[in-house]
Amino acid sequence: MDEERGAPLPELNREEILRYSRHLILPEVGIGGQKKLKKSKVLLIGAGGLGSPAGLYLAAAGVGAIGFVDYDRVESSNLQRQILHGTTDVGRLKTASARDAVLRINPNVRVSVFDLRLSSANALEILEPFDVIVDGSDNFATRYLINDACALLGKPDVYGAVYRFTGQAAVFDARRGACLRCLMPEAPAPEEALNCGDGGVLGVLPCIVGGIQAAETIKLILGAPSTLINRYLTFDAWTMRFHTFALDKKASCPLCGDHPEIKEPVDYERFCGISGKREEDAACGQITPARLKNLLDAGVDIQIIDVRFPEELKISALPGSISIPLEKLGESMGLLDPARDAVLVCKKGEKSLTAAFLLREEGYRGRLLNLKGGLNAWAEEVDPSLPVY
């Protein structure tokens, strides 16, 4: 990669020769390959479930410079799978915790952090200095942004995704093959694009997929002849089955096809069906936990519609609520009185907002209110006996 640019490769010192000795005796890596790794720069978008194993293994492998982009802080619910972070890191910026973890593994790595949300305004500038981009994001707006920025900059996008028991991985490189838009020209509808915070995830799954991403990143740096370019890998941890599908570069792709239309990052949230004014668009107001409690104590006639998975009801639930998972709202309208006012409930107040769109599309006429902060906020502000999860 660097030899192609004419940049000299760095030498390995005695400590590095010992540290990476198991690489050096592999013919596919050797001294030359390890020098390529030392010279390389990899950016991880997300320091969570996928960024954790990918970041640790890339550091251990001797990647010379690693960057992390993340604006979130460590929460207790992250610790089940995000192995960059420990109990004492709760409340810290994920990027700070990630930097410390990487340097514990390998103090030779140069770590840079970006404590911000990746956006169309900053993506090109942030990604440009790095050789390989690893997508550890958890939403389609960011995935399309990463894909498009990589294509515009001529960089490989090492893609990964996890949900419940299933994982996916691919390498999108518009210079040599298909991009994400070739695979999915249209973003899935918001109700279909759930993340692990909504549906859960087996704790070890991100480690497996993130490890695959790390392996593909190393192979790209080494110039290996076989990678996941033009291939899409899926994995089911419950049945322990892998499948790989061929991908085709689409001549009609608006990003990397014969007549590209996308010349700069676009409004990805709008492309993915996410509006910045979702309450107004859906005619759905917000209601605080305290206000809802007052209404319930006063005996106000109102439906409470819980759109979480049935398993979540065993953790916490509001008395008298009607349970209809988001994915079944359309087929379950007969269980509701569309003329009554309703409060929509989920874990954090995000999934329930999507439910408001669906109910309006199905002809719901009553007033819709979204429980602000969801049941977690109810537990913190109204009923501490309920667990936060």
C-alpha positions as CSV (number, residue, x, y, z in Angstrom):
1,M,0.0,0.0,0.0
2,D,2.7,2.5,1.0
3,E,5.2,1.1,-1.5
4,E,2.7,1.9,-4.2
5,R,2.8,5.5,-3.1
6,G,6.6,5.5,-3.0
7,A,6.7,6.1,0.7
8,P,9.6,4.2,2.5
9,L,8.6,1.6,5.0
10,P,9.7,1.9,8.6
11,E,12.2,-0.4,10.1
12,L,11.4,-2.8,13.0
13,N,13.3,-2.5,16.2
14,R,14.4,-5.4,18.4
15,E,11.3,-5.1,20.7
16,E,9.0,-5.1,17.7
17,I,10.7,-8.1,16.1
18,L,10.0,-10.1,19.3
19,R,6.5,-8.7,19.7
20,Y,5.4,-9.6,16.1
21,S,7.5,-12.7,15.7
22,R,4.5,-14.9,15.1
23,H,3.7,-12.7,12.2
24,L,7.2,-12.6,10.9
25,I,7.4,-16.3,10.4
26,L,4.3,-16.3,8.3
27,P,5.3,-16.2,4.6
28,E,2.2,-14.2,3.8
29,V,3.3,-11.5,6.3
30,G,7.0,-11.6,7.0
31,I,9.2,-8.6,7.7
32,G,7.9,-6.7,4.7
33,G,4.3,-7.2,5.7
34,Q,4.9,-6.2,9.3
35,K,6.6,-3.0,8.1
36,K,3.4,-2.3,6.0
37,L,1.3,-2.7,9.1
38,K,3.6,-0.4,11.1
39,K,3.3,2.3,8.4
40,S,-0.5,2.0,8.0
41,K,-3.2,4.2,9.4
42,V,-6.7,2.8,10.2
43,L,-9.8,4.7,11.3
44,L,-12.5,3.0,13.3
45,I,-16.0,4.6,13.2
46,G,-17.4,3.6,16.5
47,A,-15.7,2.5,19.7
48,G,-18.5,0.1,20.7
49,G,-19.3,-3.6,20.0
50,L,-17.5,-3.9,16.6
51,G,-14.8,-1.2,17.2
52,S,-13.7,-3.0,20.4
53,P,-12.4,-6.3,19.0
54,A,-11.3,-4.7,15.8
55,G,-9.4,-1.9,17.6
56,L,-7.7,-4.3,20.0
57,Y,-6.6,-6.8,17.4
58,L,-5.4,-4.1,15.0
59,A,-3.3,-2.6,17.8
60,A,-2.0,-6.1,18.7
61,A,-1.2,-6.8,15.1
62,G,1.1,-3.7,14.9
63,V,-1.0,-1.2,12.9
64,G,1.0,2.0,13.4
65,A,-1.8,4.5,13.7
66,I,-5.4,4.0,14.9
67,G,-8.1,6.6,15.1
68,F,-11.5,6.3,16.8
69,V,-14.6,8.4,16.0
70,D,-17.3,8.3,18.7
71,Y,-19.2,10.9,20.6
72,D,-20.8,8.6,23.2
73,R,-20.0,7.7,26.8
74,V,-19.6,4.3,28.3
75,E,-22.7,2.9,29.9
76,S,-23.2,-0.2,32.0
77,S,-25.3,-1.8,29.3
78,N,-22.3,-1.6,27.0
79,L,-20.1,-3.8,29.1
80,Q,-21.8,-7.1,28.0
81,R,-20.0,-6.8,24.6
82,Q,-17.9,-3.7,24.3
83,I,-14.6,-5.2,25.5
84,L,-12.6,-1.9,25.0
85,H,-14.3,-0.7,28.2
86,G,-14.5,-1.9,31.8
87,T,-16.6,-1.1,34.8
88,T,-14.4,1.7,36.0
89,D,-14.8,3.4,32.5
90,V,-18.6,3.9,32.9
91,G,-19.3,7.6,32.3
92,R,-16.1,8.2,30.4
93,L,-15.9,9.2,26.7
94,K,-15.6,6.0,24.7
95,T,-12.8,7.4,22.8
96,A,-10.8,8.1,25.9
97,S,-11.4,4.6,27.2
98,A,-10.6,3.1,23.8
99,R,-7.3,5.0,23.6
100,D,-6.2,3.7,27.1
101,A,-7.2,0.1,26.1
102,V,-5.2,0.2,22.9
103,L,-2.1,1.6,24.5
104,R,-2.3,-1.1,27.2
105,I,-2.2,-3.6,24.4
106,N,0.5,-1.9,22.4
107,P,2.2,1.3,23.5
108,N,3.9,1.7,20.1
109,V,0.5,2.6,18.4
110,R,-0.2,6.2,17.7
111,V,-3.8,6.8,18.7
112,S,-6.0,9.8,17.6
113,V,-9.5,10.4,18.8
114,F,-12.4,12.4,17.4
115,D,-15.1,13.0,20.1
116,L,-17.8,14.0,17.7
117,R,-20.7,12.6,15.5
118,L,-19.6,11.9,12.0
119,S,-21.6,14.0,9.6
120,S,-21.7,15.1,5.9
121,A,-19.8,18.3,7.0
122,N,-16.8,16.6,8.5
123,A,-16.6,13.1,7.1
124,L,-14.2,13.8,4.2
125,E,-11.8,15.7,6.3
126,I,-11.7,13.1,9.1
127,L,-11.4,10.1,6.8
128,E,-8.9,11.5,4.3
129,P,-5.6,10.9,6.3
130,F,-6.3,7.2,6.9
131,D,-5.6,4.2,4.6
132,V,-8.5,1.9,5.6
133,I,-11.8,2.8,7.2
134,V,-13.6,0.3,9.6
135,D,-17.3,0.8,9.9
136,G,-18.4,-0.1,13.5
137,S,-21.5,2.1,13.4
138,D,-25.0,1.1,14.4
139,N,-27.3,2.9,12.1
140,F,-27.9,3.1,8.3
141,A,-27.4,6.9,8.1
142,T,-23.8,6.6,9.2
143,R,-23.2,3.4,7.2
144,Y,-24.2,5.2,4.0
145,L,-22.1,8.2,5.0
146,I,-19.0,6.1,5.5
147,N,-19.6,4.2,2.3
148,D,-20.0,7.3,0.2
149,A,-17.1,9.2,1.8
150,C,-14.9,6.2,1.2
151,A,-15.9,6.0,-2.4
152,L,-15.4,9.7,-3.0
153,L,-11.9,9.5,-1.3
154,G,-10.9,6.2,-3.0
155,K,-10.6,4.2,0.3
156,P,-11.8,0.7,1.3
157,D,-14.7,0.5,3.7
158,V,-14.6,-2.5,5.9
159,Y,-18.2,-3.0,6.8
160,G,-19.7,-4.9,9.7
161,A,-23.2,-5.1,11.4
162,V,-24.7,-7.2,14.2
163,Y,-28.2,-7.8,15.4
164,R,-29.5,-10.3,17.9
165,F,-27.7,-13.5,16.7
166,T,-26.7,-12.5,13.2
167,G,-23.7,-10.6,11.8
168,Q,-22.7,-9.4,8.4
169,A,-19.3,-8.3,7.0
170,A,-18.1,-7.0,3.6
171,V,-15.4,-4.8,2.1
172,F,-16.8,-2.0,-0.1
173,D,-14.2,-0.5,-2.4
174,A,-15.6,1.4,-5.3
175,R,-12.3,1.4,-7.1
176,R,-12.3,-2.4,-7.4
177,G,-15.9,-3.5,-6.8
178,A,-19.3,-3.0,-5.4
179,C,-20.2,-0.4,-2.8
180,L,-23.0,-0.4,-0.2
181,R,-25.4,1.4,-2.6
182,C,-24.8,-1.4,-5.1
183,L,-26.1,-3.8,-2.5
184,M,-28.8,-1.6,-1.0
185,P,-29.8,1.2,-3.4
186,E,-32.6,2.2,-0.9
187,A,-32.2,2.4,2.9
188,P,-34.5,0.1,4.8
189,A,-37.5,1.7,6.4
190,P,-37.0,3.0,10.0
191,E,-39.1,0.2,11.5
192,E,-36.9,-2.4,9.7
193,A,-33.6,-0.9,10.7
194,L,-33.4,-1.8,14.4
195,N,-30.1,-1.8,16.2
196,C,-28.9,-4.0,19.1
197,G,-30.3,-1.5,21.6
198,D,-33.8,-2.3,20.3
199,G,-33.5,-6.0,19.6
200,G,-30.6,-7.1,21.7
201,V,-27.4,-8.9,20.7
202,L,-25.5,-12.0,21.8
203,G,-22.5,-10.6,23.7
204,V,-19.9,-12.6,21.8
205,L,-21.3,-11.8,18.3
206,P,-19.6,-8.4,17.9
207,C,-16.3,-10.0,18.8
208,I,-16.6,-12.5,16.0
209,V,-17.7,-9.9,13.4
210,G,-15.2,-7.3,14.6
211,G,-12.5,-9.9,14.4
212,I,-13.4,-10.6,10.8
213,Q,-13.2,-6.8,10.1
214,A,-9.8,-6.7,11.7
215,A,-8.7,-9.7,9.6
216,E,-9.9,-8.0,6.4
217,T,-8.2,-4.8,7.3
218,I,-4.9,-6.5,7.9
219,K,-5.3,-8.4,4.5
220,L,-6.0,-5.1,2.7
221,I,-2.9,-3.5,4.2
222,L,-0.8,-6.5,3.2
223,G,-2.2,-6.6,-0.3
224,A,-3.7,-10.1,0.1
225,P,-5.2,-11.5,-3.1
226,S,-8.4,-12.7,-1.4
227,T,-10.6,-10.4,0.6
228,L,-14.4,-9.7,1.0
229,I,-14.4,-7.2,-1.9
230,N,-17.4,-8.2,-4.0
231,R,-18.5,-10.7,-1.3
232,Y,-21.0,-10.4,1.5
233,L,-20.6,-12.7,4.5
234,T,-23.4,-13.5,6.9
235,F,-23.1,-15.4,10.2
236,D,-25.7,-16.9,12.5
237,A,-24.2,-17.5,15.9
238,W,-27.2,-19.5,17.1
239,T,-27.0,-22.1,14.3
240,M,-23.2,-21.6,13.8
241,R,-23.5,-21.2,10.1
242,F,-21.6,-18.9,7.7
243,H,-22.7,-18.0,4.2
244,T,-21.0,-15.8,1.6
245,F,-22.8,-14.2,-1.3
246,A,-21.3,-12.7,-4.4
247,L,-21.8,-8.9,-5.0
248,D,-22.0,-7.2,-8.3
249,K,-20.9,-3.6,-9.0
250,K,-24.0,-1.9,-10.5
251,A,-23.6,0.2,-13.6
252,S,-26.7,2.1,-12.4
253,C,-25.2,2.9,-9.0
254,P,-25.5,6.7,-8.4
255,L,-22.2,6.6,-6.5
256,C,-19.8,4.3,-8.3
257,G,-21.7,3.3,-11.5
258,D,-21.1,4.4,-15.0
259,H,-22.8,7.8,-14.6
260,P,-22.3,8.8,-10.9
261,E,-24.6,11.5,-9.6
262,I,-23.3,11.7,-6.0
263,K,-20.3,14.1,-5.9
264,E,-20.3,15.0,-2.2
265,P,-21.8,13.7,1.0
266,V,-25.6,14.1,1.1
267,D,-28.3,14.4,3.7
268,Y,-28.1,10.8,5.0
269,E,-30.7,11.1,7.7
270,R,-33.3,12.2,5.1
271,F,-32.1,9.4,2.7
272,C,-32.7,6.9,5.5
273,G,-36.1,8.2,6.3
274,I,-35.1,10.0,9.5
275,S,-36.2,13.6,9.9
276,G,-34.9,16.1,12.4
277,K,-38.5,17.1,13.1
278,R,-40.1,13.7,13.5
279,E,-42.6,14.7,16.2
280,E,-44.0,17.5,14.0
281,D,-44.0,15.3,10.8
282,A,-45.8,12.5,12.6
283,A,-48.2,14.8,14.5
284,C,-46.8,13.1,17.6
285,G,-46.2,15.1,20.7
286,Q,-44.0,14.3,23.7
287,I,-45.2,13.5,27.2
288,T,-42.9,13.4,30.2
289,P,-43.1,10.5,32.7
290,A,-44.3,12.8,35.4
291,R,-47.1,14.2,33.2
292,L,-48.2,10.7,32.2
293,K,-48.3,9.6,35.8
294,N,-50.6,12.5,36.6
295,L,-52.9,11.6,33.8
296,L,-53.0,8.0,34.9
297,D,-53.6,8.9,38.6
298,A,-56.5,11.2,37.4
299,G,-58.1,8.3,35.5
300,V,-57.8,9.9,32.1
301,D,-58.9,7.6,29.3
302,I,-55.8,6.9,27.3
303,Q,-54.3,3.8,25.6
304,I,-50.7,2.9,26.5
305,I,-49.1,1.0,23.5
306,D,-45.8,-0.7,24.3
307,V,-43.9,-1.4,21.1
308,R,-41.0,-3.4,22.5
309,F,-40.3,-7.1,22.1
310,P,-42.3,-9.4,24.4
311,E,-39.1,-10.4,26.2
312,E,-38.6,-6.8,27.3
313,L,-42.0,-6.8,29.1
314,K,-40.5,-9.3,31.6
315,I,-37.9,-6.6,32.6
316,S,-40.4,-3.7,33.0
317,A,-43.8,-2.6,31.9
318,L,-46.5,-0.1,32.7
319,P,-49.7,-1.5,34.1
320,G,-52.5,-1.8,31.6
321,S,-50.3,-1.3,28.6
322,I,-51.1,-3.0,25.3
323,S,-48.1,-5.0,23.9
324,I,-47.7,-4.8,20.2
325,P,-44.1,-5.1,18.9
326,L,-43.2,-2.4,16.4
327,E,-42.8,-5.0,13.6
328,K,-46.5,-6.1,14.0
329,L,-48.2,-2.8,14.4
330,G,-49.6,-2.8,10.9
331,E,-51.2,-6.2,11.2
332,S,-52.5,-5.5,14.8
333,M,-54.6,-2.4,14.3
334,G,-57.7,-4.4,15.3
335,L,-56.4,-4.6,18.9
336,L,-56.5,-0.8,19.1
337,D,-59.2,1.9,19.1
338,P,-57.9,4.3,16.5
339,A,-60.1,7.2,17.9
340,R,-58.6,7.1,21.4
341,D,-55.7,9.1,22.5
342,A,-52.6,7.0,23.0
343,V,-49.2,7.1,24.6
344,L,-46.4,5.1,22.8
345,V,-43.8,3.5,25.0
346,C,-40.5,1.8,24.4
347,K,-37.1,1.6,26.2
348,K,-35.7,5.0,25.4
349,G,-38.5,6.8,23.4
350,E,-36.9,6.3,20.0
351,K,-38.6,3.1,18.7
352,S,-41.9,4.4,19.9
353,L,-41.5,7.5,17.8
354,T,-41.1,5.4,14.7
355,A,-44.3,3.6,15.8
356,A,-46.1,7.0,15.5
357,F,-45.3,7.2,11.8
358,L,-46.7,3.7,11.2
359,L,-49.9,4.4,13.2
360,R,-50.6,7.6,11.2
361,E,-50.0,5.7,8.0
362,E,-52.5,3.1,9.1
363,G,-55.1,5.7,9.8
364,Y,-54.9,6.2,13.5
365,R,-57.1,9.3,14.3
366,G,-56.6,9.9,18.0
367,R,-53.9,12.0,19.5
368,L,-50.5,10.3,19.8
369,L,-48.0,11.1,22.5
370,N,-44.5,9.7,22.8
371,L,-43.2,8.9,26.3
372,K,-40.1,11.1,26.5
373,G,-37.0,8.9,27.4
374,G,-39.2,5.8,27.4
375,L,-39.5,3.3,30.3
376,N,-35.9,4.0,31.4
377,A,-36.9,7.6,32.1
378,W,-40.0,6.4,33.9
379,A,-37.9,4.2,36.1
380,E,-35.5,7.1,36.9
381,E,-38.2,9.8,37.4
382,V,-41.3,8.1,38.6
383,D,-40.8,4.5,39.8
384,P,-37.3,3.6,40.9
385,S,-38.4,0.0,41.6
386,L,-38.3,-0.6,37.8
387,P,-34.9,-1.6,36.4
388,V,-33.1,0.5,33.8
389,Y,-31.7,-1.6,31.0
